[in-house]
């Protein structure tokens, strides 16, 4: 149940961001390590109506 809910939420967020994301945008890459685990996040940054937006990582 939790996994299907997470998948549904992911699809909804992708759809919303996809309709708003312009042709030109920037990417922010962030990575870190904790103990022996490595993490990476990718963020899109763009402008809509003069407002800079950086939605949560996908």
Biopython code that builds the backbone (N, CA, C, O; Angstrom):
import numpy as np
from Bio.PDB.StructureBuilder import StructureBuilder

atoms = [
    (1, "UNK", "N", (0.828, -1.196, 0.000)),
    (1, "UNK", "CA", (0.000, 0.000, 0.000)),
    (1, "UNK", "C", (0.871, 1.258, 0.000)),
    (1, "UNK", "O", (0.617, 2.190, -0.764)),
    (2, "UNK", "N", (1.898, 1.287, 0.855)),
    (2, "UNK", "CA", (2.773, 2.455, 0.926)),
    (2, "UNK", "C", (3.507, 2.672, -0.393)),
    (2, "UNK", "O", (3.613, 3.801, -0.872)),
    (3, "UNK", "N", (4.014, 1.586, -0.977)),
    (3, "UNK", "CA", (4.757, 1.697, -2.235)),
    (3, "UNK", "C", (3.858, 2.229, -3.351)),
    (3, "UNK", "O", (4.280, 3.094, -4.119)),
    (4, "UNK", "N", (2.642, 1.735, -3.450)),
    (4, "UNK", "CA", (1.749, 2.214, -4.514)),
    (4, "UNK", "C", (1.375, 3.676, -4.290)),
    (4, "UNK", "O", (1.228, 4.429, -5.253)),
    (5, "UNK", "N", (1.219, 4.087, -3.033)),
    (5, "UNK", "CA", (0.946, 5.494, -2.731)),
    (5, "UNK", "C", (2.111, 6.390, -3.110)),
    (5, "UNK", "O", (1.915, 7.489, -3.630)),
    (6, "UNK", "N", (3.333, 5.916, -2.847)),
    (6, "UNK", "CA", (4.525, 6.688, -3.214)),
    (6, "UNK", "C", (4.641, 6.800, -4.727)),
    (6, "UNK", "O", (5.006, 7.856, -5.244)),
    (7, "UNK", "N", (4.335, 5.726, -5.438)),
    (7, "UNK", "CA", (4.389, 5.746, -6.902)),
    (7, "UNK", "C", (3.355, 6.716, -7.467)),
    (7, "UNK", "O", (3.645, 7.447, -8.414)),
    (8, "UNK", "N", (2.166, 6.728, -6.902)),
    (8, "UNK", "CA", (1.116, 7.649, -7.344)),
    (8, "UNK", "C", (1.529, 9.095, -7.110)),
    (8, "UNK", "O", (1.334, 9.948, -7.976)),
    (9, "UNK", "N", (2.097, 9.371, -5.944)),
    (9, "UNK", "CA", (2.559, 10.725, -5.631)),
    (9, "UNK", "C", (3.676, 11.151, -6.574)),
    (9, "UNK", "O", (3.686, 12.286, -7.050)),
    (10, "UNK", "N", (4.619, 10.246, -6.847)),
    (10, "UNK", "CA", (5.724, 10.553, -7.762)),
    (10, "UNK", "C", (5.193, 10.920, -9.146)),
    (10, "UNK", "O", (5.657, 11.891, -9.744)),
    (11, "UNK", "N", (4.243, 10.170, -9.655)),
    (11, "UNK", "CA", (3.653, 10.465, -10.972)),
    (11, "UNK", "C", (2.967, 11.823, -10.983)),
    (11, "UNK", "O", (3.087, 12.571, -11.952)),
    (12, "UNK", "N", (2.254, 12.144, -9.917)),
    (12, "UNK", "CA", (1.560, 13.432, -9.841)),
    (12, "UNK", "C", (2.551, 14.586, -9.823)),
    (12, "UNK", "O", (2.345, 15.587, -10.509)),
    (13, "UNK", "N", (3.625, 14.460, -9.047)),
    (13, "UNK", "CA", (4.638, 15.521, -8.972)),
    (13, "UNK", "C", (5.325, 15.688, -10.321)),
    (13, "UNK", "O", (5.541, 16.817, -10.761)),
    (14, "UNK", "N", (5.670, 14.599, -10.979)),
    (14, "UNK", "CA", (6.303, 14.679, -12.304)),
    (14, "UNK", "C", (5.389, 15.385, -13.301)),
    (14, "UNK", "O", (5.850, 16.195, -14.105)),
    (15, "UNK", "N", (4.102, 15.079, -13.247)),
    (15, "UNK", "CA", (3.144, 15.697, -14.173)),
    (15, "UNK", "C", (3.052, 17.203, -13.926)),
    (15, "UNK", "O", (3.050, 17.989, -14.874)),
    (16, "UNK", "N", (2.978, 17.602, -12.667)),
    (16, "UNK", "CA", (2.869, 19.025, -12.323)),
    (16, "UNK", "C", (4.123, 19.776, -12.747)),
    (16, "UNK", "O", (4.033, 20.831, -13.375)),
    (17, "UNK", "N", (5.286, 19.242, -12.411)),
    (17, "UNK", "CA", (6.543, 19.910, -12.767)),
    (17, "UNK", "C", (6.723, 19.907, -14.279)),
    (17, "UNK", "O", (7.196, 20.892, -14.846)),
    (18, "UNK", "N", (6.356, 18.818, -14.938)),
    (18, "UNK", "CA", (6.494, 18.729, -16.389)),
    (18, "UNK", "C", (5.671, 19.762, -17.134)),
    (18, "UNK", "O", (6.089, 20.239, -18.189)),
    (19, "UNK", "N", (4.511, 20.117, -16.605)),
    (19, "UNK", "CA", (3.688, 21.125, -17.272)),
    (19, "UNK", "C", (4.237, 22.530, -17.047)),
    (19, "UNK", "O", (3.967, 23.432, -17.841)),
    (20, "UNK", "N", (5.004, 22.726, -15.975)),
    (20, "UNK", "CA", (5.520, 24.050, -15.643)),
    (20, "UNK", "C", (6.949, 24.273, -16.134)),
    (20, "UNK", "O", (7.346, 25.415, -16.361)),
    (21, "UNK", "N", (7.723, 23.211, -16.300)),
    (21, "UNK", "CA", (9.141, 23.323, -16.640)),
    (21, "UNK", "C", (9.318, 23.937, -18.027)),
    (21, "UNK", "O", (8.790, 23.408, -19.005)),
    (22, "UNK", "N", (10.052, 25.044, -18.126)),
    (22, "UNK", "CA", (10.256, 25.693, -19.425)),
    (22, "UNK", "C", (11.305, 24.947, -20.254)),
    (22, "UNK", "O", (11.920, 23.990, -19.784)),
    (23, "UNK", "N", (11.497, 25.403, -21.491)),
    (23, "UNK", "CA", (12.498, 24.788, -22.361)),
    (23, "UNK", "C", (13.912, 24.986, -21.823)),
    (23, "UNK", "O", (14.777, 24.129, -22.008)),
    (24, "UNK", "N", (14.142, 26.107, -21.163)),
    (24, "UNK", "CA", (15.470, 26.399, -20.602)),
    (24, "UNK", "C", (15.398, 26.326, -19.082)),
    (24, "UNK", "O", (14.558, 26.972, -18.455)),
    (25, "UNK", "N", (16.285, 25.535, -18.505)),
    (25, "UNK", "CA", (16.344, 25.408, -17.051)),
    (25, "UNK", "C", (17.747, 24.963, -16.662)),
    (25, "UNK", "O", (18.513, 24.491, -17.502)),
    (26, "UNK", "N", (18.071, 25.112, -15.408)),
    (26, "UNK", "CA", (19.376, 24.694, -14.903)),
    (26, "UNK", "C", (19.227, 23.493, -13.988)),
    (26, "UNK", "O", (18.148, 23.223, -13.460)),
    (27, "UNK", "N", (20.337, 22.772, -13.810)),
    (27, "UNK", "CA", (20.354, 21.636, -12.897)),
    (27, "UNK", "C", (21.317, 21.916, -11.758)),
    (27, "UNK", "O", (22.397, 22.468, -11.968)),
    (28, "UNK", "N", (20.928, 21.539, -10.568)),
    (28, "UNK", "CA", (21.784, 21.639, -9.393)),
    (28, "UNK", "C", (22.053, 20.210, -8.938)),
    (28, "UNK", "O", (21.119, 19.447, -8.692)),
    (29, "UNK", "N", (23.326, 19.846, -8.827)),
    (29, "UNK", "CA", (23.714, 18.517, -8.369)),
    (29, "UNK", "C", (24.267, 18.636, -6.962)),
    (29, "UNK", "O", (25.113, 19.489, -6.693)),
    (30, "UNK", "N", (23.797, 17.791, -6.072)),
    (30, "UNK", "CA", (24.251, 17.807, -4.684)),
    (30, "UNK", "C", (24.557, 16.376, -4.276)),
    (30, "UNK", "O", (23.749, 15.475, -4.499)),
    (31, "UNK", "N", (25.709, 16.169, -3.687)),
    (31, "UNK", "CA", (26.074, 14.832, -3.242)),
    (31, "UNK", "C", (26.724, 14.883, -1.877)),
    (31, "UNK", "O", (27.372, 15.871, -1.532)),
    (32, "UNK", "N", (26.559, 13.835, -1.104)),
    (32, "UNK", "CA", (27.179, 13.766, 0.211)),
    (32, "UNK", "C", (27.334, 12.307, 0.610)),
    (32, "UNK", "O", (26.711, 11.412, 0.040)),
    (33, "UNK", "N", (28.186, 12.097, 1.608)),
    (33, "UNK", "CA", (28.444, 10.761, 2.134)),
    (33, "UNK", "C", (28.205, 10.768, 3.628)),
    (33, "UNK", "O", (28.593, 11.705, 4.325)),
    (34, "UNK", "N", (27.570, 9.729, 4.110)),
    (34, "UNK", "CA", (27.397, 9.527, 5.550)),
    (34, "UNK", "C", (27.855, 8.104, 5.847)),
    (34, "UNK", "O", (27.276, 7.134, 5.359)),
    (35, "UNK", "N", (28.908, 8.001, 6.661)),
    (35, "UNK", "CA", (29.524, 6.700, 6.940)),
    (35, "UNK", "C", (29.930, 6.084, 5.599)),
    (35, "UNK", "O", (30.747, 6.668, 4.888)),
    (36, "UNK", "N", (29.391, 4.939, 5.241)),
    (36, "UNK", "CA", (29.761, 4.318, 3.963)),
    (36, "UNK", "C", (28.653, 4.447, 2.920)),
    (36, "UNK", "O", (28.718, 3.811, 1.868)),
    (37, "UNK", "N", (27.645, 5.257, 3.198)),
    (37, "UNK", "CA", (26.545, 5.442, 2.255)),
    (37, "UNK", "C", (26.718, 6.750, 1.494)),
    (37, "UNK", "O", (27.054, 7.781, 2.076)),
    (38, "UNK", "N", (26.484, 6.695, 0.190)),
    (38, "UNK", "CA", (26.628, 7.857, -0.681)),
    (38, "UNK", "C", (25.255, 8.263, -1.202)),
    (38, "UNK", "O", (24.440, 7.414, -1.562)),
    (39, "UNK", "N", (25.010, 9.555, -1.236)),
    (39, "UNK", "CA", (23.722, 10.089, -1.674)),
    (39, "UNK", "C", (23.950, 11.137, -2.752)),
    (39, "UNK", "O", (24.967, 11.831, -2.749)),
    (40, "UNK", "N", (23.000, 11.249, -3.675)),
    (40, "UNK", "CA", (23.055, 12.304, -4.684)),
    (40, "UNK", "C", (21.626, 12.799, -4.931)),
    (40, "UNK", "O", (20.671, 12.023, -4.935)),
    (41, "UNK", "N", (21.514, 14.090, -5.134)),
    (41, "UNK", "CA", (20.215, 14.694, -5.441)),
    (41, "UNK", "C", (20.376, 15.567, -6.677)),
    (41, "UNK", "O", (21.416, 16.196, -6.869)),
    (42, "UNK", "N", (19.363, 15.603, -7.500)),
    (42, "UNK", "CA", (19.358, 16.434, -8.703)),
    (42, "UNK", "C", (18.132, 17.338, -8.623)),
    (42, "UNK", "O", (17.004, 16.867, -8.476)),
    (43, "UNK", "N", (18.371, 18.633, -8.722)),
    (43, "UNK", "CA", (17.303, 19.624, -8.651)),
    (43, "UNK", "C", (17.248, 20.388, -9.966)),
    (43, "UNK", "O", (18.287, 20.649, -10.573)),
    (44, "UNK", "N", (16.059, 20.746, -10.409)),
    (44, "UNK", "CA", (15.894, 21.646, -11.547)),
    (44, "UNK", "C", (15.622, 23.039, -10.984)),
    (44, "UNK", "O", (14.905, 23.194, -9.995)),
    (45, "UNK", "N", (16.202, 24.039, -11.625)),
    (45, "UNK", "CA", (15.966, 25.424, -11.210)),
    (45, "UNK", "C", (15.545, 26.208, -12.443)),
    (45, "UNK", "O", (16.198, 26.142, -13.485)),
    (46, "UNK", "N", (14.449, 26.951, -12.316)),
    (46, "UNK", "CA", (13.924, 27.683, -13.463)),
    (46, "UNK", "C", (13.125, 28.882, -12.988)),
    (46, "UNK", "O", (12.864, 29.048, -11.796)),
    (47, "UNK", "N", (12.747, 29.704, -13.940)),
    (47, "UNK", "CA", (12.009, 30.931, -13.632)),
    (47, "UNK", "C", (10.626, 30.875, -14.272)),
    (47, "UNK", "O", (10.486, 30.514, -15.441)),
    (48, "UNK", "N", (9.609, 31.235, -13.498)),
    (48, "UNK", "CA", (8.233, 31.313, -14.003)),
    (48, "UNK", "C", (7.673, 32.658, -13.573)),
    (48, "UNK", "O", (7.512, 32.919, -12.381)),
    (49, "UNK", "N", (7.380, 33.501, -14.536)),
    (49, "UNK", "CA", (6.814, 34.813, -14.230)),
    (49, "UNK", "C", (7.711, 35.663, -13.345)),
    (49, "UNK", "O", (7.219, 36.399, -12.490)),
    (50, "UNK", "N", (9.023, 35.570, -13.542)),
    (50, "UNK", "CA", (9.967, 36.359, -12.753)),
    (50, "UNK", "C", (10.292, 35.769, -11.390)),
    (50, "UNK", "O", (11.049, 36.368, -10.627)),
    (51, "UNK", "N", (9.736, 34.610, -11.069)),
    (51, "UNK", "CA", (9.976, 33.964, -9.774)),
    (51, "UNK", "C", (10.844, 32.726, -9.994)),
    (51, "UNK", "O", (10.503, 31.856, -10.795)),
    (52, "UNK", "N", (11.976, 32.653, -9.274)),
    (52, "UNK", "CA", (12.860, 31.494, -9.356)),
    (52, "UNK", "C", (12.230, 30.333, -8.592)),
    (52, "UNK", "O", (11.783, 30.495, -7.457)),
    (53, "UNK", "N", (12.198, 29.165, -9.225)),
    (53, "UNK", "CA", (11.623, 27.979, -8.589)),
    (53, "UNK", "C", (12.656, 26.861, -8.564)),
    (53, "UNK", "O", (13.377, 26.642, -9.538)),
    (54, "UNK", "N", (12.715, 26.165, -7.452)),
    (54, "UNK", "CA", (13.544, 24.974, -7.296)),
    (54, "UNK", "C", (12.684, 23.924, -6.595)),
    (54, "UNK", "O", (12.685, 23.844, -5.367)),
    (55, "UNK", "N", (11.946, 23.112, -7.372)),
    (55, "UNK", "CA", (11.077, 22.117, -6.738)),
    (55, "UNK", "C", (11.894, 21.022, -6.066)),
    (55, "UNK", "O", (13.093, 20.908, -6.320)),
    (56, "UNK", "N", (11.270, 20.218, -5.218)),
    (56, "UNK", "CA", (11.980, 19.116, -4.556)),
    (56, "UNK", "C", (12.627, 18.180, -5.566)),
    (56, "UNK", "O", (12.211, 18.100, -6.722)),
    (57, "UNK", "N", (13.653, 17.473, -5.106)),
    (57, "UNK", "CA", (14.368, 16.533, -5.973)),
    (57, "UNK", "C", (13.435, 15.461, -6.509)),
    (57, "UNK", "O", (12.484, 15.036, -5.852)),
    (58, "UNK", "N", (13.764, 15.020, -7.793)),
    (58, "UNK", "CA", (12.957, 13.983, -8.424)),
    (58, "UNK", "C", (13.672, 12.670, -8.351)),
    (58, "UNK", "O", (13.157, 11.659, -8.829)),
]
sb = StructureBuilder()
sb.init_structure("model")
sb.init_model(0)
sb.init_chain("A")
sb.init_seg("    ")
for serial, (resi, resn, name, xyz) in enumerate(atoms, 1):
    if name == "N":
        sb.init_residue(resn, " ", resi, " ")
    sb.init_atom(name, np.array(xyz, "f"), 0.0, 1.0, " ", f" {name:<3s}", serial, name[0])
structure = sb.get_structure()
